[in-house]
Structure formats: C-alpha cells, structure tokens
Amino acid sequence: MMQVTRRKSFKKAYLKLNDRQRQRVDESIALFLQNPDHPSLRLHELQPKGCGRYSINVGGDLRCLFFIGEDSLVFVALGTHAQLYG
C-alpha cells in the first residue's frame, strides 16, 4: 500500500475548505488509492509530459496536484483550476 503524504501547502489549502469539500478530497484520495483509473477522477499528467506531476478531480472545480514517489503519493497543491493553473 502506498503511503500518502501531504505537503504544508496542501494542508493549508485543505483547512480553508468547508466540511463537504474536505470530505470530497478525502473520498477522492481514497478512491485513487483503490482505483486510480476511475473515470470520475479524470487523472492526467501535467505538462510537460514525463514531469511526474499529476492532477485528479475532486468535484466541482477542485483539483489535487501530486507526484508519485517510490512507494508514496505526495500531495503538493489543492485548489480550483484557476488557482492552480491561472
């Protein structure tokens, strides 16, 4: 089983969410661990290809950004599409 790590920036953004949004983040991470190819996650690698950073959809406009380590997932950012890419 992969270890899940959350960077300080991710934790800070997580604490700013309301209870329902936090629940959706937790559910999406759990679903990713269970089935990374689930269509609702809309998993995709960020540009440039091969950089090792990925994004999953949490619901609504929220996204989680992470990279995959040797035996861990490291969540680095959490926010709306505009906050993360704009």
N, C-alpha and C positions, 0 to 999 in steps of 0.2 A: 504494500500500500504506500502510496506517495505521501510524503509529509507536506502539509500546507503551511506556508509562511506568508505573513503579511508585513509589508514594509510600513514604516511610520506614516508615509504619505497616504497609503491605502487606509490605514486605521483611522487617521484624522478625517478623511472623507467619509468613511463608514459611520463615524459618530455623528456627522452632520445630517444623516438621513433620518427619515421618520421610521417608525417601527415596521410598517408594511414594506418599505423599501429595504430595510435591513433583512427582513425575513426573505425577501426575494433574492437578495445577494447570497444569503446562506443556502437557500434552496438551489440556486444555480450552481454554486460551487460543489454542493453535494451531488447534483445531477452530473456535472462534469466528471467528477471522480468515478461515478458509476457508469456513465455512458458519454464519453467525450464527443461522440458523433451525433448526439441527439439534435434534431433539426431546430428545436426552439432556442438552442444556444447560439446558433449562427457563428460557430467557431471559425475564425480566419486568422491567418498570419498577417502581421502588419508589414508595411513596406519599409525597407527593401526586403524582398523575399530572401529567406535564409538568415534573417537577423535574429530569429529565435524568440521574438516577442509576438504574443497572440492577444486576441480580444474575444470575449464572449458577451452575448447579450444577456442582460439581467431582467429586462422587461421595460416597456416604455422606451425611454431614450437613454437608460442607464447602461453603461458598459464597464466591464472589469478588464484591465490590462494585466498581463502576467507573462512570465517566461518559465520555461521548463528546465529545471536543473537535472543533475544526475538521478536523483531519487526524490525530487521535491518540485512543488509548484510554488513560485514566488509571485504573489500578487503585489503589483507596484503602484497601480493607479485605479481610481474608481470615479466615475463621473458621467455627465451627459456627453453626447457626441461632440457638441460644441465646446465643452470644457476640455475635452481630451485632444481633439483634433483641430480646434479653431483657433 
